[in-house]
Amino acid sequence: MTILTREALYELVWAEPVRTVATRFKMSDVAFKKHCVRAGVPVPERGYWAKVAAGRKAFKIPLPPRDPGASNVFEIGRERIPWPYDPEAELAKPPPILPEFPEPIEAVKARVVRRVGKVSFIRDLTTSCPAVRKLLDEDIARVERQRTTLMFAVMG
């Protein structure tokens, strides 16, 4: 298994075709692309390397900033988990690398707000969607039935 940063993965993907890079990691190009998607690393579009070989202008997609909560370090390949599992050996490993954030938290927050947009929330369920409203009405009717059944049991 190989551990790479997003930047290193990006440089690998844009240095030569994905199929060539994937064979070095002993995996298919499809599996390698899935690792890139998980890491948030754009891959060259179909025909990119043909354009480069022909001397035509090819557009290189810049590496976008990583999403909040996403790791900057990724493992590529399969790790063989020793059996039986040894938690002591896992705890003896060195601690993970502390993350570094090149942009201030305000910029990350602004990026998330732009992507998500305004989020509205309902303080009560009086204006809920019809399906939820129906469930709430059924629940109110069920509570009333239980209350009347309980009253008859106590009085009778």
C-alpha positions as CSV (number, residue, x, y, z in Angstrom):
1,M,0.0,0.0,0.0
2,T,1.3,3.5,-0.9
3,I,0.4,6.7,1.1
4,L,0.2,9.8,-1.0
5,T,-0.9,13.4,-0.4
6,R,-3.6,14.9,-2.7
7,E,-0.9,17.1,-4.3
8,A,1.4,14.1,-5.1
9,L,-1.6,12.1,-6.5
10,Y,-2.5,15.1,-8.7
11,E,1.0,15.4,-10.0
12,L,1.1,11.7,-10.8
13,V,-2.2,11.8,-12.7
14,W,-1.3,14.8,-14.8
15,A,2.3,13.6,-15.5
16,E,1.3,10.6,-17.6
17,P,-1.8,8.6,-18.5
18,V,-3.9,7.0,-15.7
19,R,-3.5,3.6,-17.2
20,T,0.3,3.9,-16.9
21,V,0.2,5.2,-13.4
22,A,-2.3,2.5,-12.3
23,T,-0.1,-0.4,-13.6
24,R,2.7,0.9,-11.2
25,F,0.3,0.4,-8.3
26,K,-0.8,-3.0,-9.7
27,M,-4.4,-2.0,-10.2
28,S,-6.8,-1.2,-13.0
29,D,-7.2,2.3,-14.3
30,V,-10.8,2.3,-13.2
31,A,-9.8,1.4,-9.6
32,F,-7.1,4.1,-9.7
33,K,-9.7,6.7,-10.9
34,K,-11.9,5.7,-8.0
35,H,-9.1,6.5,-5.6
36,C,-8.7,9.9,-7.3
37,V,-12.4,10.6,-7.0
38,R,-12.3,9.8,-3.3
39,A,-9.4,12.1,-2.9
40,G,-11.1,14.9,-4.8
41,V,-8.3,14.9,-7.5
42,P,-9.5,15.6,-11.0
43,V,-8.2,13.3,-13.8
44,P,-7.6,14.2,-17.4
45,E,-10.6,13.8,-19.7
46,R,-10.7,11.3,-22.5
47,G,-8.5,12.4,-25.3
48,Y,-6.2,14.6,-23.2
49,W,-3.1,12.6,-23.9
50,A,-3.9,12.3,-27.6
51,K,-4.1,16.2,-27.7
52,V,-0.8,16.5,-25.9
53,A,0.8,14.0,-28.3
54,A,-0.5,15.8,-31.3
55,G,0.8,19.1,-30.0
56,R,-2.7,20.6,-29.6
57,K,-3.7,22.7,-26.6
58,A,-5.0,20.6,-23.8
59,F,-6.7,22.0,-20.7
60,K,-5.3,20.9,-17.3
61,I,-7.9,21.1,-14.5
62,P,-6.5,22.7,-11.4
63,L,-6.5,20.9,-8.1
64,P,-9.5,22.2,-6.2
65,P,-9.2,22.9,-2.4
66,R,-10.1,19.8,-0.4
67,D,-13.5,19.6,1.1
68,P,-13.9,20.3,4.8
69,G,-13.3,17.2,6.8
70,A,-11.5,15.5,4.0
71,S,-8.1,14.1,4.5
72,N,-5.0,15.4,2.7
73,V,-3.3,11.9,2.8
74,F,-4.7,8.9,1.0
75,E,-3.7,5.2,0.9
76,I,-3.6,3.6,-2.6
77,G,-3.6,-0.1,-3.0
78,R,-4.8,-2.9,-0.7
79,E,-3.5,-3.5,2.7
80,R,-3.5,-7.1,3.9
81,I,-4.9,-7.1,7.4
82,P,-3.1,-9.6,9.6
83,W,-5.2,-12.3,11.1
84,P,-5.8,-12.5,14.0
85,Y,-6.0,-8.8,14.4
86,D,-3.6,-7.4,17.0
87,P,-4.9,-4.1,18.6
88,E,-1.6,-3.7,20.5
89,A,0.4,-3.6,17.2
90,E,-2.1,-1.0,15.9
91,L,-1.7,1.2,18.9
92,A,2.1,0.9,18.7
93,K,2.1,2.6,15.3
94,P,3.1,6.3,15.2
95,P,0.3,8.8,15.5
96,P,-1.1,10.2,12.2
97,I,0.3,13.3,10.7
98,L,-1.4,16.5,11.8
99,P,-3.3,18.2,9.0
100,E,-2.2,21.4,7.6
101,F,-4.7,23.9,6.1
102,P,-3.3,26.4,3.6
103,E,-6.4,28.6,3.7
104,P,-7.9,30.4,6.7
105,I,-11.0,28.9,8.2
106,E,-13.1,32.0,7.1
107,A,-12.3,31.1,3.4
108,V,-13.3,27.5,4.0
109,K,-16.6,28.6,5.6
110,A,-17.3,31.0,2.7
111,R,-16.7,28.2,0.2
112,V,-19.1,25.9,2.0
113,V,-21.8,28.5,2.3
114,R,-21.5,29.2,-1.5
115,R,-21.7,25.5,-2.2
116,V,-24.6,24.7,0.1
117,G,-26.5,28.0,-0.1
118,K,-29.0,29.1,2.5
119,V,-30.3,26.4,4.8
120,S,-33.7,26.9,6.3
121,F,-35.0,24.9,9.1
122,I,-38.4,24.5,10.6
123,R,-38.8,25.1,14.3
124,D,-42.1,23.2,14.5
125,L,-43.9,20.7,12.3
126,T,-47.0,22.7,11.6
127,T,-45.8,23.5,8.1
128,S,-44.3,20.1,7.4
129,C,-44.6,18.3,4.0
130,P,-47.9,16.4,3.4
131,A,-46.3,12.9,4.1
132,V,-45.0,14.1,7.5
133,R,-48.3,15.9,8.2
134,K,-50.2,12.7,7.6
135,L,-48.0,10.7,10.0
136,L,-48.4,13.4,12.6
137,D,-52.1,13.4,12.3
138,E,-52.2,9.5,12.5
139,D,-50.0,9.8,15.6
140,I,-52.4,12.3,17.3
141,A,-55.4,10.0,16.5
142,R,-53.5,7.0,18.0
143,V,-52.7,8.9,21.2
144,E,-56.4,10.0,21.5
145,R,-57.5,6.3,21.0
146,Q,-55.1,5.2,23.8
147,R,-56.3,8.0,26.1
148,T,-60.0,7.1,25.7
149,T,-59.2,3.4,26.1
150,L,-57.3,4.1,29.3
151,M,-60.1,6.3,30.6
152,F,-62.7,3.5,30.1
153,A,-60.4,1.0,31.7
154,V,-59.9,3.2,34.8
155,M,-63.6,4.1,35.1
156,G,-65.0,0.7,34.3
